């Protein structure tokens, strides 16, 4: 079965002042359907840039990204936007909810943007379902400022899941959260992966978060230094990952 | 401090477009203020010059109350009064000049007759020395000379009630000559010439100078004791100045109000600009605070920015104002009774405009400066600023700016003792403030209504846009407030204009018993010898009603009066009765001994049917007339509505010499149309000026429209300033939502959708502003109607639907146009940068 996502020899260069910065230097990787992959690396390693290219938020300087057989990096801005809307979901570090919309409206936003009426029974059921997955059923009419940080991030996850995307990208989703709340978020992601076969690409610098993944790609200086297969484990112990990283001197 | 100043300057330069928009906004506000001052100064100067030209060195003026004029006995009595050094009599009448053969007649001229032996001692009429009392010499105004191609040595023939008098032009008097009105067509002659031309008529006025050391007040008292044979009006040059200023007082008052409002709107713009700067530089300010910059220094940075903006804006405003003043002076010329000078730039006006511009700017900057000073370094360096709820502080600020601008407006207000105008203007202004203060609470429900039309086609964009406008309700309220105020002024001025036009035309239709008006420049006697009436009753004319307008003295005050034929009014169905029996009251007018009062006058004097009124009559007698009815409106008089008397009382009691105009009612159908043609031709032969009632109504309506047009134009400027504010607010909203917009783009919103979202946001703002503006404009309009009605014209309220619709469309269009640039910025936000944006 072909991979759902494939990155081929991606490079990304930025002009910063008078200097050229190479954020990515020939990254290739694949993600299979239903897989939970973590991209891990220290700050400034290029992991977020890689996620932006994989998710079609930005274009590579060279190389290509293929999502479900479609070359994302060759799409026009409009086509890339539609692809993001219909086939991917994003969760960011700062929950980025629309403060003036309640939980249901925030979760239904991708439908609203697509010009669909989220009150339509099928879509409304999907919104309810996504809210249920993140365990916020009792708070669907709360506004973001009435929710805790963890709850806000769970709403962001529900919004990313509601369109049943082929791929969910999460960029440091626990970065702004304490340990317990971060664990709840990772649990929610993991559940969606195991129970709904949701493919997930998680970017993190935290080995505890990365330990939830089936496979960890370690990035440094714009390159994937190592791919560490962890397998699907219910205990999410970070020990195997930390040991392996220590072995590799990372 | 030097480096802090440069920090302020650099901060403004970093946002050049925004700074430029703000400078233009302040400039427009200050420009209107300066133009109003320059125009008012020009009016004052013109009034002073005219008074000096008319009165010369006279200390007192005795004017005839009745058309018959003052007698030589009165002149002798004045000259014999102790303390009177010189008494210069004048006659002022209108007449036609005989046109050269084969040329159409020109408009009438004003003939000013003087005593050449005495007059130069009081008045400075150029060339008066060339005249003699009885010599066939004349001086003509430069305007008349230019109009009729006259020059020194030319011959002219005066045609009036007396014998035609042929005169030789001996000199020119500057401009319009030493008289008011009359379109500047003035002929100056000796007294005897006037008496030959007009018959044995009385003196129009006697200007007198008191002896050195004599007290004019004491002389006036002595005059009142001595002149007992006829009615007169005793006035001082200052009284003349007051009455001349009165003709432009409403104009000055309204421009003062509108300029204050434009400045107020400008203050919103400044406030929003500086708030944006503070919000954008949140981190920077935090860093400065962390590095040891004191709160006071932060205040100084923001206030220095305000000072720079205020000075630049005020300087731009002076340039705009100078141009605008020229336009305004042109409008004043069309309504004033005196020639108005080209507006100069009074130094105190320049200083005041600069001062008010800078003061308003600094007042508008106080709250942002205070807010900047309160930024905590820890908070600023930790996270992105969250728009806090500063509603109360901003509303306090608004009241402060309101006070500064109100004070500036009052400084500009025309100075009239006991004038209720400033209070009414403050009430108008207060209503605008109230709406702005209330608008944060109205935003959500009104936004919901305003979003409906957009939601039908752009659901997502509308929902997000509507949310955005309630993100910072006080800032949005200030933006909507500015738009509301501008639109309210358009609606209010349009409403007042429409009501005034309708009232004026309805008034004429209600009281004039005819389709055509035939005006005479001199009273047409109605005795049996006069051929006029019979000559005008041509076939097709059903009815010909003579009407005279004059003044009567009642309890020491002058009231406008009109003489009519009661039977004609009855037959024609004119005059709407509020109280009293119509038939008996109108028939009673013709029998004599009764008077009809317009409702406004009856209310003012607290009189009703059956009340007796004692008037001063000719021959120093008094006449008692019984009020037989109250009518909705009287005939138009010199300063308001006239009371109505019958012809017999007008001639026997008040000395009315004849009709000032005739109202002709035509028979229906073709007979009437044919009659109109014959009547107009016959009227011209009899030196009467025919004009259809529609034309008169049209002329009144046009004149009102012209004046109100200027006020509308000034209100449009306020809306444009508000538009600049919308650019700022939307840019700020976009800036605050960079990350949110980035996320929306990330989850699938297209650039076009983002663009539409911002434009819809502006559209919602525009509709909210239009709703509030129309409603507020109606309230302000009612208050402004009171301002106009204070002048004597009672105006019923009528909703200005067309103006409201146009104002709403204009407001929404300005708002949406203002959104284009912020929308472009929003649609170009980079997703990658936006989601990293902290």
Interface residues (C-beta under 8 A of the other chain):
Chain A: X48 X52 X55 X57 X58 X77 X78 X81 X82 X84 X85 X86 X89 X90 X92 X94 X96 X98 X99 X100 X101 X105 X109 X110 X112 X113 X114 X115 X117 X159 X160 X171
Chain B: X459 X460 X463 X464 X467 X468 X470 X471 X739 X740 X742 X743 X744 X745 X746 X747 X748 X749 X750 X751 X753 X831 X832 X835 X836 X838
